[in-house]
Amino acid sequence: MLISGDCMMGFMKSLAAAGLRIVDGWTEPEGLIPPIVTGQAPSCPPEEGRVEAMLDVLEPKLHEKANADWYRLSVEGGLFSETDRTFLLALQPDENRLARWHCVELQSEWDVMGKGAAGPLGSAPCRPEFRMVSLDGNVLCFATTWEHAISTSVLKAPHRSQVLRRWAEALTDGTMDDMGEPDDPPLSVAARRWLDNH
C-alpha cells in the first residue's frame, strides 16, 4: 500500500485539481532512483546536463509561463510524450516519512504550477517544489522555488550526476532507514541498488 486512507484521498483530490491521475496497478521496478536522492537535483550544475528555465516571481504572466516551461521541458527532455503522458511523481505522505514514487497520467486539462503547486507539488500557487521521473528512470524533471525566482529543470541520465551519486552513497550508511515504510527495502539498500545498477 502506497499511501493509506484519508491521506490518499486528499492526495488524489489535490492531484486531480492539478490535472494528474494516479495510475492503478503500477509496481515500482527494482533499482529506481530513490525520491530522496532527487531532492539534491537543484544542486546539479549545467555541466551535468541540467537544462533549466527560470522565471522571476514578479513575471506578469508567471503562471502561464511556468506551466508552459514545465510542459515544454518535460516533452523535449523525455519525461513523457504528447501521446503517452504517464510518468512518476514523488509524493510524501507526511514530513516524517520518505517520499515514494507514484505513477501518474497528465490529463487533458491541467495546472501543475498553479493548483498543483498549491497542493502536493509545492507550497502555494507558482511556488513549486516537486520531483518527477520518466517511467524508465532515465529523465528527471524537477522544480524549485528560490528567493526571487522559480525554476523548472530536466536532467537526463540522472545516474551520471556526481551530485546525486555522492548523496546516494551517503545514504547507504543506514542512518535514514527508519523513515521508510516497513514493507519497503531500507533506504540504504534502495540507494545501493540504484548506484550498482548504473
Secondary structure, DSSP 8 states (H G I E B T S, - for coil): --S-HHHHHHHHHHHHHHTEEE-TT----TT---HHHHTTGGG--GGGT-EEEEEETT-TTHHHHHHHHHHHHHHHHTSS-SS--EEEEEE-SSTTS--EEEEEEE-SS--IIIIITTTTTEEETTEE-EEEE-TTS-EEEEEEE-SSEEEEEEEESGGG-HHHHHHHHHHTTSTTGGGS-TTS--HHHHHHHHHHH-
